[in-house]
Amino acid sequence: MPDNRPTQADLAHEIAALRREVGRLNAQRFFRLNGSVWKMLGVQFLRGLAMGLGTVVGASALVSIIVYSLGQIDFIPVIGDWAKQIAQEIQTTLE
């Protein structure tokens, strides 16, 4: 029966290869950013600010497009008048 157990040199070679791979893994950007609690908090804070700003800007643009579109509807008197009132209120608030 042949002995299939690895030799001491094989194990040393495998451990060296494992160390190299762990070193390469630790050098990845994800682990550099998340390796420190303060860096992770900073990145998440900036991400939250960007997400909040994007939400506000996107919602404002969407609402203004909807209000403008409704203001252009003249063939439906109730909706057209209501949209014009909303547009006038927005203009009055901005001034």
Backbone as JSON, one array per atom type, in Angstrom:
{
  "sequence": "MPDNRPTQADLAHEIAALRREVGRLNAQRFFRLNGSVWKMLGVQFLRGLAMGLGTVVGASALVSIIVYSLGQIDFIPVIGDWAKQIAQEIQTTLE",
  "N": [[0.82, -1.18, 0.0], [0.63, 2.15, -0.96], [1.93, 5.1, 0.59], [0.09, 7.93, 1.06], [0.29, 10.26, 2.43], [1.11, 13.72, 2.92], [4.41, 15.11, 2.67], [6.78, 16.73, 4.88], [7.95, 18.84, 3.49], [6.07, 19.28, 1.48], [3.89, 20.17, 2.99], [4.99, 22.54, 4.04], [5.31, 23.99, 1.71], [2.62, 24.27, 0.91], [1.62, 25.79, 3.05], [3.09, 28.15, 2.71], [2.05, 28.96, 0.24], [-0.6, 29.38, 1.01], [-0.24, 31.53, 2.78], [0.62, 33.51, 0.99], [-1.72, 33.82, -0.56], [-3.58, 34.68, 1.39], [-2.38, 37.09, 2.05], [-2.67, 38.47, -0.4], [-5.46, 38.58, -0.48], [-6.03, 40.15, 1.77], [-5.05, 42.54, 0.86], [-6.94, 43.52, -0.82], [-9.32, 46.01, -1.83], [-11.81, 46.08, -0.5], [-11.32, 44.89, 1.98], [-9.41, 46.6, 2.97], [-10.89, 48.98, 3.31], [-12.93, 48.15, 5.07], [-11.5, 47.26, 7.18], [-11.03, 48.95, 9.26], [-12.95, 50.39, 11.79], [-13.58, 53.1, 11.86], [-13.04, 54.0, 9.25], [-14.95, 52.5, 7.9], [-17.32, 53.52, 9.03], [-17.12, 56.16, 8.11], [-17.25, 55.82, 5.3], [-19.8, 54.69, 5.06], [-21.33, 56.78, 6.09], [-20.89, 58.83, 4.18], [-22.0, 57.51, 2.0], [-24.68, 57.4, 2.82], [-25.29, 60.14, 2.88], [-25.05, 60.79, 0.15], [-27.03, 59.15, -0.9], [-29.33, 60.21, 0.31], [-29.3, 62.83, -0.72], [-29.56, 62.29, -3.47], [-32.09, 61.12, -3.45], [-33.74, 63.26, -2.66], [-33.27, 65.16, -4.71], [-34.08, 63.68, -6.96], [-36.81, 63.16, -6.32], [-37.78, 65.77, -6.23], [-37.42, 66.59, -8.88], [-39.09, 64.78, -10.18], [-41.64, 65.4, -9.07], [-41.89, 68.07, -9.92], [-41.98, 67.72, -12.69], [-44.35, 66.25, -12.95], [-46.24, 68.07, -11.89], [-45.92, 70.19, -13.72], [-46.72, 68.88, -16.06], [-49.39, 68.28, -15.43], [-50.33, 70.87, -15.26], [-50.38, 71.62, -17.87], [-52.55, 70.41, -18.92], [-55.4, 71.28, -20.31], [-57.77, 70.49, -21.36], [-59.18, 69.01, -19.55], [-61.03, 70.36, -17.29], [-61.19, 70.4, -14.39], [-58.89, 69.09, -13.41], [-56.91, 70.56, -14.7], [-57.29, 73.18, -13.63], [-56.84, 72.64, -10.94], [-54.17, 71.79, -11.01], [-52.98, 74.14, -11.91], [-53.43, 75.78, -9.71], [-51.84, 74.49, -7.82], [-49.32, 74.88, -9.0], [-49.21, 77.68, -8.87], [-49.18, 78.03, -6.09], [-46.74, 76.87, -5.49], [-45.01, 78.6, -6.85], [-45.55, 80.95, -5.44], [-44.6, 80.26, -2.92], [-41.9, 79.94, -3.46], [-41.14, 82.51, -4.01]],
  "CA": [[0.0, 0.0, 0.0], [1.44, 3.38, -0.99], [1.65, 6.11, 1.63], [-0.34, 9.16, 0.38], [0.39, 11.41, 3.32], [2.07, 14.72, 2.43], [5.68, 15.22, 3.41], [7.0, 18.0, 5.58], [8.24, 19.86, 2.47], [4.79, 19.58, 0.83], [3.11, 21.0, 3.92], [5.62, 23.87, 4.1], [4.98, 24.66, 0.44], [1.2, 24.62, 0.97], [1.46, 26.89, 4.02], [3.62, 29.35, 2.07], [1.07, 29.37, -0.77], [-1.73, 29.92, 1.75], [0.15, 32.86, 3.28], [0.59, 34.44, -0.14], [-3.11, 34.08, -0.93], [-4.19, 35.49, 2.44], [-1.82, 38.42, 1.87], [-3.34, 39.09, -1.55], [-6.84, 38.82, -0.1], [-6.05, 41.3, 2.69], [-4.69, 43.75, 0.12], [-8.09, 43.95, -1.6], [-9.89, 47.29, -1.41], [-12.91, 45.84, 0.43], [-10.78, 44.62, 3.3], [-8.72, 47.82, 3.44], [-11.91, 49.92, 3.78], [-13.68, 47.62, 6.19], [-10.59, 46.81, 8.22], [-11.1, 49.91, 10.35], [-14.33, 50.79, 12.1], [-13.75, 54.52, 11.52], [-13.14, 54.1, 7.79], [-16.23, 51.94, 7.51], [-18.34, 54.49, 9.4], [-17.0, 57.3, 7.2], [-17.76, 55.44, 3.98], [-21.25, 54.52, 5.16], [-21.9, 58.12, 6.27], [-20.88, 59.49, 2.87], [-22.98, 56.8, 1.18], [-26.0, 57.84, 3.25], [-25.49, 61.52, 2.4], [-25.27, 60.75, -1.3], [-28.33, 58.54, -1.16], [-30.35, 61.19, 0.7], [-29.3, 63.93, -1.7], [-30.13, 61.76, -4.71], [-33.53, 60.93, -3.27], [-34.4, 64.58, -2.64], [-33.19, 65.76, -6.05], [-34.93, 62.89, -7.85], [-38.23, 63.39, -6.0], [-38.11, 67.14, -6.64], [-37.54, 66.62, -10.34], [-40.29, 64.02, -10.56], [-42.83, 66.17, -8.7], [-42.01, 69.24, -10.79], [-42.42, 67.26, -14.02], [-45.76, 65.87, -12.84], [-47.03, 69.3, -11.73], [-45.89, 70.9, -15.0], [-47.56, 68.14, -17.01], [-50.79, 68.49, -15.07], [-50.66, 72.25, -15.56], [-50.58, 71.75, -19.31], [-53.81, 69.77, -19.29], [-56.48, 72.27, -20.33], [-59.02, 69.91, -21.82], [-59.89, 68.48, -18.39], [-61.06, 71.59, -16.51], [-60.96, 70.25, -12.96], [-57.48, 68.76, -13.18], [-56.11, 71.7, -15.16], [-57.39, 74.26, -12.64], [-56.19, 72.18, -9.71], [-52.73, 71.79, -11.25], [-52.55, 75.53, -11.96], [-53.4, 76.26, -8.33], [-50.63, 73.93, -7.19], [-48.17, 75.58, -9.58], [-49.2, 79.04, -8.32], [-48.76, 77.93, -4.69], [-45.29, 76.6, -5.48], [-44.35, 79.84, -7.24], [-45.71, 81.9, -4.33], [-43.71, 79.81, -1.85], [-40.53, 80.18, -3.87], [-40.86, 83.95, -4.02]],
  "C": [[0.87, 1.26, 0.0], [0.99, 4.35, 0.1], [1.34, 7.43, 0.95], [-0.27, 10.38, 1.27], [1.42, 12.4, 2.78], [3.31, 14.76, 3.31], [5.77, 16.58, 4.07], [7.25, 19.13, 4.55], [6.95, 20.25, 1.74], [3.94, 20.49, 1.7], [3.68, 22.42, 4.01], [5.3, 24.66, 2.84], [3.52, 25.11, 0.43], [0.96, 25.79, 1.93], [1.98, 28.2, 3.43], [2.64, 29.87, 1.01], [-0.16, 29.97, -0.11], [-1.43, 31.32, 2.27], [0.12, 33.9, 2.17], [-0.84, 34.8, -0.52], [-3.82, 34.93, 0.11], [-3.66, 36.92, 2.35], [-2.47, 39.16, 0.71], [-4.79, 39.44, -1.23], [-6.95, 40.04, 0.81], [-5.71, 42.61, 1.99], [-5.86, 44.27, -0.72], [-8.71, 45.2, -0.99], [-10.98, 47.1, -0.36], [-12.37, 45.65, 1.85], [-10.0, 45.81, 3.85], [-9.73, 48.8, 3.99], [-12.6, 49.43, 5.03], [-12.79, 47.09, 7.31], [-10.62, 47.71, 9.43], [-12.55, 50.33, 10.55], [-14.56, 52.24, 11.66], [-13.84, 54.72, 10.02], [-14.5, 53.6, 7.31], [-17.37, 52.9, 7.84], [-18.31, 55.7, 8.46], [-17.57, 56.99, 5.83], [-19.27, 55.31, 4.01], [-21.95, 55.86, 5.36], [-21.98, 58.86, 4.94], [-21.89, 58.83, 1.92], [-24.4, 57.24, 1.53], [-26.31, 59.26, 2.8], [-25.8, 61.55, 0.92], [-26.64, 60.17, -1.63], [-29.46, 59.5, -0.81], [-30.45, 62.32, -0.29], [-29.92, 63.47, -3.02], [-31.63, 61.57, -4.61], [-34.27, 62.26, -3.33], [-34.4, 65.2, -4.03], [-34.1, 65.0, -7.02], [-36.41, 63.12, -7.6], [-38.66, 64.79, -6.42], [-38.31, 67.23, -8.15], [-38.81, 65.91, -10.79], [-41.56, 64.8, -10.24], [-42.99, 67.38, -9.61], [-42.45, 68.85, -12.19], [-43.9, 66.91, -14.0], [-46.64, 67.12, -12.73], [-47.07, 70.09, -13.03], [-46.8, 70.21, -16.02], [-49.04, 68.33, -16.7], [-51.24, 69.92, -15.36], [-50.94, 72.48, -17.04], [-51.88, 71.12, -19.79], [-54.93, 70.8, -19.18], [-57.81, 71.64, -20.73], [-59.78, 69.19, -20.7], [-59.92, 69.63, -17.37], [-60.71, 71.41, -15.03], [-59.48, 70.0, -12.67], [-56.59, 69.92, -13.58], [-56.11, 72.84, -14.16], [-56.66, 73.88, -11.35], [-54.67, 72.22, -9.85], [-52.21, 73.22, -11.33], [-52.49, 76.14, -10.57], [-52.16, 75.75, -7.6], [-49.39, 74.65, -7.7], [-48.07, 77.0, -9.03], [-48.74, 79.03, -6.86], [-47.25, 77.7, -4.59], [-44.53, 77.87, -5.84], [-44.41, 80.87, -6.11], [-44.75, 81.53, -3.19], [-42.26, 80.09, -2.2], [-40.16, 81.65, -3.84], [-40.86, 84.46, -2.63]]
}
